[in-house]
Amino acid sequence: MTRNKILVAALMAVAGCGDSTSAQPDAAQPDAAPDAPKNVDAPTYTAPTPFAIPLSAAGPDQLQAVVAGPDGSFFAAGFAAETLTSDKYVTVVKLNGAGPVAAFGTGGVATTRFVSAAGSAGEIGIVAQSTGKVVVVATIANAVNAMDRDLVVFRLDGDSGELDTTFGNAGSVVLDLNTALDATVAAQRDASRGIAVGPNDTLYVLGAQRRAAEAATDTDIAVVRLTANGVIDASFGTAGKFTHDIQNANATPRGIHALADGSVVTFGYATTPAVGNTTQALIYKITSAGALDPAFATSGFFHDSVLTTQTETYNAAFHGNKFVTGGYGRESSAVGVANDYISLRFDVATGARDLTWGGAPNGAVVFDPSGTMAGSNCRNAVALPGGKTLLLGSAGPANMASQDAVFAVLNASGALDPAYGDGIHSYALGANLNDQFWGGAVAGNVALIVGYKGGGATPSATVNDDAWALLLPLQ
C-alpha cells in the first residue's frame, strides 16, 4: 500500500467525529495520582485509535507541531529523512477527515529540500496566516560553522504547498540570534522554540540564544517580530528582538502565544538563586513594543516556586481572560521520585496565579498519567471549547527512554474530564521505546494530535522515529 493510501485509510477510519471502535495499541488506562482522583463514575468512553503517517520508509520522521487550516483541514510540520544518515528535511502535511489534501505538495506532503532540520524534538513550529498561507520555523545549521545553529522561517502556499517567494528573502528569512563560544555545547547554540501570529498577520518567533555578553555561556529567551511578509520589524524591542537575562542563569523557552493587542506571552523555565536553585516556571508577558509588561506578575514575568523541586511550563491554553499551562515537575528531590504533569492557571492581564485552580490548596493541578509513579512529561496545552484544556506528552520509566504517548483533558474547573472516561489516555505507538505527543490543534469539533514513536532509540531501517497522529472527537 502506498504512503498516501495508508493515510487515507487511517483518516477515514476516524473521520466523522464519532468515537473510534478500533482497539488502541496497549492503551491501558492508568490511575491518576491521589490529588487528581480517577473518575470512577465516568460514562463509557471509547478513546480514538492513533494512526501512522508514513513520511519515510527507511529513515526517521517526526511530526512536532500542527495548526488548523481552512474548512476543517490541518497543517502538521516535522521532518523526514530518506535514509538513516541523510538530511532531515522539514516537511509539512495537509490533511482533513477524508485524508491527505492531494493538491498540497505531492499527495498532501510538501518536503522542503532546502531546509534541513538541525534541532531536536520541539524545534519545529507552524502557524497559519489569515491569507491561508502557512509559516514554519525550524532550527538549522549555521552557514559558516555547521556545528553552530540558527533559525529559519519560511512560508508555503496553503493550497499548493509551494514555497512563497514573496516572503522574506525569496521565501525564507534566517535569524542568527547569537554565536556560540563553543559550538559543540548545545546549550550555547540558537534553538527554535515556537512561532505565533499576531494582529495583521505579524509573526513572533521564539528562540533560545546564548546571552549577549562577550564571554557569557548561559541562555536567554529571544523573541523576534517579523512583518506579515517576513521582514524583521525594527520597531519591536531592540532592532526587532526582545531578550531578557534572568540572573545570568540558563533560561529555556518552550512556547509562545500572541494576543489581540500585539502583546505576547511566552512559557518556559529557569534555574536561579532567586528560587533556591530549583527549576521553576518562567512566564513572560511582552508588550507590542517589545518590552516587559510592568502590569504582569512581577515587573513583567512570573518566576516563582510552585512545586518544591521542579516546575516547568511548556505552553498554555488561553480561555478568555485566563490561561492554563501544561508542563511537568515534582515536589520531592529524593532519588527515585519522578515527574508528574502539572497545570497552573493565570490571569492574562495581571499574571496573578489562581490558587483555587483544580480545587488544590496551592492552585497546582498535579497528576501522574502513568499510574505507576513513573516519569511523566507534558509538552503542550491546547484550548478546547467550553474552557477545557488538552494536555499532551508522554509517561513511562525515566525521561525519554521508554515512554508512551499520552493525552489528558481537564475540564473548566481543572479536574480530569469525565466526558473522556477517566480523562487520561496512554498509547504505546511502537515497540521501539520513546513515544511522544507534541502538537495539537482544533478545527470544528475535532482535535488533531501529532507526535512520533521511537525517538531516542538506536535507529535502523525498521526502528526509527516515525510520525503518528490521532484525531480526537471533542466531547
Secondary structure, 3 states (H helix, E strand, C coil): CCHHHHHHHHHHHHCCCCCCCCCCCCCCCCCCCCCCCCCCCCCCCCCCCCEECCCCCCCCEEEEEEEECHHHCEEEEEEECCCCCCCCEEEEEEEECCEECCCCCECCEEEEEEEECCCCCCCEEEEECCCCCEEEEEEEECCCCCCCEEEEEEEECCCCCCECCCCCECCEEEECCCCCCCCCCHHHCCEEEEEEECHHHCEEEEEEEECCCCCCCCEEEEEEEECCCCCECCCCCECCEEEECCCCCCEEEEEEEECCCCCEEEEEEEECHHHCCCEEEEEEEECCCCCECCCCCECCEECCCCCCCEEEEEEEEEECCEEEEEEEEECCCCCCCCCEEEECEEECCCCCECCCHHHCCCCCEEECCCCCCCEEEEEEEEECHHHCEEEEEEEECCCCCCCEEEEEEECCCCCECHHHCCCEEEECCCCCCEEEEEEEEEECCEEEEEEEEEECCCCCCCCCCEEEEEEEECC
